[in-house]
Amino acid sequence: MGGSGQGGEGRGGRLPRPGSGLGNAAAGGRAASTAGPLRCRAGPRAPVAGGERTQARGAGGVPGDRRRRGPERERARLLRGQSVQQVGPQGLLYVQQRELAVTTPKDGSISILGSDDATTCHIVVLRHTGNGATCLTHCDGTDTKAEVPLIMSAIKSFSDHTECGRLEVHLVGGFSDDRQLSQKLTHQLLSEFDKQDDDIHLVTLCVTELNDREENENHFPIIYGIAVNIKTAEIYRASFQDHGPEEQLRAARALAGGPNLSTSPLAEPPHFVEHIRSTLMFLKRFPSPANILFPGNKALLYKKNEDGLWEKISPGN
């Protein structure tokens, strides 16, 4: 499965046929495509949050010089202190593991991007401050080197090259797990963003040990999920009841593409077992979903109805 839907600006959501790599859940009227670098035509360079570009140097749970990460650490503290908000389906595009979604404030259907159930996974939000184009991705470390360029291309596909503004990235997720998978993913993401040609300003860093709590000698994430308001740029702790469209199909894609049911069984949320059970039952029912659910190799199309729920429509509408 390729991802979940192109549901913005009056167009329906699209769930492409099964594929490899990071799923694309593009909202806002067009899918992500490669474009040129984002640069201001004139004016001074915008100040960098924390006084630097993203860096992946140094040792410890969080890469880089900790003394130079005051603003990012403060944002992490404030985010950890928030109460979890229950986000309803109205205006929501939910992003599952190994998917990305991108849209702009002009989107008439989608105003919130969100994802949860992240244990060792990281949720990445990349935003262009000039036009508000926002991409949210749920990364699990499967292929970070390929995923970061996809995130960059998704944002650039919604950007006018003449617009002023800067790219800001927010990283949330992971904890101090025994296998150090969270730490590895943090390093990978910071390293890959630092390799990009564009200046990317690290604004929020709430990952690994900065997102860790200990209970009875076991470690758990503090934050499992976040949402971003596309119009206001607010990022907040969140959980979601609506994971559509095609929740089981998309979950089956992620499950079939990985070697493990869970990288951190003790830290999984309470509904994890039921989620895995329902996904396995789906795979048993549809062992070859590409042939059964995508007849003629055609995409599944969706749109948001008046109640904010995903509604299936005919291809081409």
C-alpha positions in Angstrom: 0.0 0.0 0.0 1.4 3.4 -0.8 -0.4 5.6 1.7 -3.6 7.3 2.7 -5.0 10.0 0.7 -5.0 13.2 -1.2 -8.0 14.7 0.5 -7.6 18.4 0.4 -8.9 21.4 -1.5 -12.1 19.7 -2.4 -10.5 16.5 -3.7 -11.0 13.0 -2.4 -8.6 11.0 -0.4 -6.5 8.5 -2.3 -5.1 5.2 -1.1 -2.6 4.0 -3.7 -1.9 0.4 -4.5 0.6 -1.6 -2.4 4.3 -0.6 -2.9 7.6 -0.4 -1.1 9.2 2.4 1.0 7.6 5.1 3.0 3.8 5.5 2.3 2.6 8.8 0.9 -0.5 10.3 2.4 -0.5 13.6 0.5 -3.3 16.0 1.2 -3.9 19.4 -0.3 -4.6 18.8 -3.9 -1.5 17.1 -5.3 1.0 14.5 -4.4 4.6 15.2 -3.4 7.1 15.7 -6.2 10.7 16.8 -6.4 11.3 20.6 -6.6 14.1 23.1 -6.2 15.5 24.4 -3.0 13.6 26.8 -0.7 15.3 30.1 -0.6 14.5 33.7 0.2 15.1 36.1 -2.6 16.3 38.9 -0.4 16.7 39.8 3.3 18.9 38.6 6.1 19.2 34.9 6.9 16.7 33.8 9.5 18.2 33.0 12.9 18.7 29.4 13.7 16.8 27.9 16.7 19.5 27.1 19.2 22.1 28.8 17.2 22.9 26.0 14.7 21.6 23.9 11.9 20.6 20.3 12.7 23.7 18.4 13.8 24.3 14.7 14.6 27.6 14.9 16.4 28.6 13.9 19.9 27.8 11.0 22.2 25.0 10.1 24.6 21.3 9.5 24.2 20.8 12.8 22.3 23.3 13.7 19.6 25.1 17.0 19.6 26.4 19.5 22.1 23.8 19.5 24.9 24.9 22.9 26.1 23.8 24.4 22.8 20.3 22.9 22.8 18.6 25.1 25.3 15.6 26.2 23.2 14.9 22.7 21.9 15.1 21.1 25.3 12.8 23.8 26.7 10.2 23.1 24.0 10.5 19.4 24.9 9.9 20.1 28.5 6.8 22.2 27.7 5.5 19.5 25.3 6.0 16.7 27.9 4.0 18.8 30.5 0.9 19.0 28.3 -2.2 16.9 28.8 -3.1 14.5 26.0 -5.8 15.9 23.8 -8.3 13.5 22.2 -8.5 14.5 18.5 -11.7 13.8 16.6 -12.1 12.9 12.9 -13.1 16.4 11.8 -10.4 17.8 9.6 -7.9 15.0 10.6 -5.6 13.1 8.4 -4.1 10.3 10.5 -0.6 9.0 9.6 0.3 5.4 10.3 3.8 3.9 10.7 6.0 4.4 7.6 3.6 6.9 6.1 3.9 10.7 5.5 1.2 13.3 4.9 1.7 16.9 3.6 -0.7 19.8 3.1 -1.0 23.6 3.4 -3.3 26.0 5.3 -5.2 26.4 2.0 -6.5 22.8 2.3 -10.3 23.0 2.7 -10.6 19.4 4.0 -7.6 18.7 6.2 -6.5 21.0 9.1 -4.8 18.6 11.4 -2.1 16.0 10.8 -1.4 13.5 13.5 0.1 10.1 14.5 0.5 8.1 17.7 1.5 4.7 19.0 5.2 5.6 18.7 7.5 3.8 21.1 11.0 3.5 19.5 9.6 5.3 16.4 9.9 9.0 15.9 7.3 11.4 14.6 8.8 14.1 12.4 7.1 17.4 11.5 8.7 19.6 8.8 7.2 23.0 8.1 7.9 25.9 5.8 7.2 29.1 7.7 6.6 31.1 4.6 3.5 29.3 3.2 2.7 27.0 6.1 3.3 23.8 4.1 3.6 21.0 6.7 4.7 17.4 6.5 4.2 14.8 9.2 6.0 11.4 9.1 6.0 8.4 11.4 9.5 6.9 11.0 10.6 3.5 12.4 14.2 3.4 11.1 13.5 1.0 8.3 15.2 3.3 5.7 15.8 6.7 7.2 18.3 7.6 4.5 15.6 7.3 1.8 12.8 8.7 3.9 14.3 12.1 4.7 14.7 13.1 1.0 11.1 12.0 0.5 10.0 14.4 3.4 12.0 17.2 1.8 10.5 16.6 -1.6 7.0 16.5 -0.2 7.4 20.0 1.3 9.0 21.4 -1.8 6.2 20.2 -4.0 3.9 22.6 -2.1 6.2 25.6 -2.1 6.7 28.6 -4.3 10.4 29.0 -4.8 10.1 32.8 -4.5 8.5 32.7 -1.0 10.5 33.8 2.0 10.6 31.7 5.1 12.6 28.8 6.5 12.3 25.1 7.1 11.7 24.1 10.7 11.8 20.5 12.0 10.3 19.0 15.1 11.4 15.5 16.3 9.3 13.7 18.9 9.4 10.1 20.1 11.5 7.2 21.3 12.7 6.5 24.8 15.7 4.9 26.6 15.0 1.4 25.4 17.3 -1.5 26.2 18.2 -2.1 22.6 19.0 1.6 22.0 16.8 1.6 18.8 15.5 5.0 19.7 19.0 6.4 20.1 20.0 5.0 16.8 17.0 6.5 15.0 17.6 9.9 16.6 21.1 9.9 15.3 20.0 8.8 11.8 17.3 11.5 11.5 19.6 14.3 12.7 22.4 13.1 10.4 20.2 12.8 7.3 18.6 16.2 7.8 22.0 17.7 8.3 23.1 16.3 4.9 20.4 18.1 3.0 21.3 21.1 0.9 18.7 23.3 2.5 19.0 25.0 5.9 16.8 23.1 8.3 16.2 24.7 11.7 15.8 22.3 14.6 13.0 23.7 16.8 11.8 20.8 18.9 13.8 17.9 20.1 11.8 15.6 22.4 13.4 12.2 21.7 15.0 9.2 23.4 16.1 10.2 26.9 14.2 13.5 26.6 11.0 11.6 26.2 11.7 8.9 28.8 10.1 7.9 32.1 10.9 5.0 34.4 8.5 2.9 36.3 9.4 -0.3 38.3 12.8 -0.3 36.6 11.2 -0.4 33.1 11.4 2.5 30.7 8.5 4.0 28.7 7.9 6.9 26.4 6.3 10.0 27.9 4.7 11.1 24.6 3.3 8.5 22.2 1.5 10.8 19.8 1.3 14.3 18.5 -0.9 16.4 16.2 0.0 19.6 14.3 -2.6 22.3 13.4 -1.8 23.2 9.9 -3.3 26.7 10.1 -1.8 27.8 13.5 1.4 25.6 13.4 0.6 24.4 17.0 2.1 21.0 17.9 0.5 19.2 20.9 0.3 15.8 22.6 -2.6 13.9 21.1 -4.4 10.5 20.7 -6.8 9.5 18.0 -9.8 7.2 17.8 -10.1 7.6 14.0 -7.2 6.0 12.1 -8.9 5.9 8.7 -9.2 5.5 5.9 -8.6 1.8 5.4 -6.9 1.4 8.8 -6.4 -2.3 8.6 -5.1 -2.3 5.1 -2.5 0.4 5.9 -1.6 -1.4 9.2 -1.1 -4.6 7.3 1.3 -2.9 4.9 3.5 -1.7 7.8 3.3 -5.1 9.5 4.1 -7.1 6.4 7.1 -4.9 5.7 8.9 -5.4 9.0 10.6 -8.3 10.8 9.1 -7.7 14.3 5.6 -7.3 15.7 7.1 -4.8 18.2 10.5 -3.4 19.0 9.5 -2.7 22.6 6.7 -5.0 23.8 6.7 -3.7 27.4 6.3 -0.1 26.3 3.4 -0.6 23.9 0.0 1.1 24.6 -2.8 -1.0 26.0 -4.6 -1.5 22.7 -1.5 -2.8 20.9 -2.4 -6.5 21.2 -5.9 -6.0 19.8 -4.5 -3.9 17.0 -2.0 -6.6 16.0 -4.7 -9.3 16.2 -7.1 -7.4 14.0 -4.3 -6.7 11.5 -3.3 -10.4 11.3 -7.0 -11.3 10.8 -7.1 -8.9 7.9 -4.0 -10.5 6.4 -5.6 -13.9 6.8 -8.8 -12.7 5.1 -6.9 -10.9 2.3 -3.6 -12.8 1.8 -3.1 -11.0 -1.6 -4.7 -7.6 -1.1 -3.2 -6.1 -4.3 -5.3 -8.5 -6.4 -8.5 -8.4 -4.3 -8.7 -4.8 -3.0 -7.1 -3.0 -6.0 -8.9 -4.5 -9.0 -7.4 -3.3 -12.3 -4.5 -1.9 -10.3 -6.6 1.2 -9.6 -6.2 3.4 -6.5 -8.8 3.7 -3.8 -10.3 7.2 -3.6 -11.7 8.9 -0.5 -13.0 12.2 0.6 -14.1 13.8 3.9 -17.9 14.0 4.4 -19.8 16.5 6.5 -19.2 14.6 9.7 -15.4 14.6 9.1 -15.3 10.9 8.3 -13.6 9.3 5.3 -16.0 8.3 2.6 -15.1 6.1 -0.4 -15.8 7.5 -3.8 -15.4 6.2 -7.3 -12.0 6.4 -9.0 -11.6 9.6 -11.0 -14.2 11.6 -9.1 
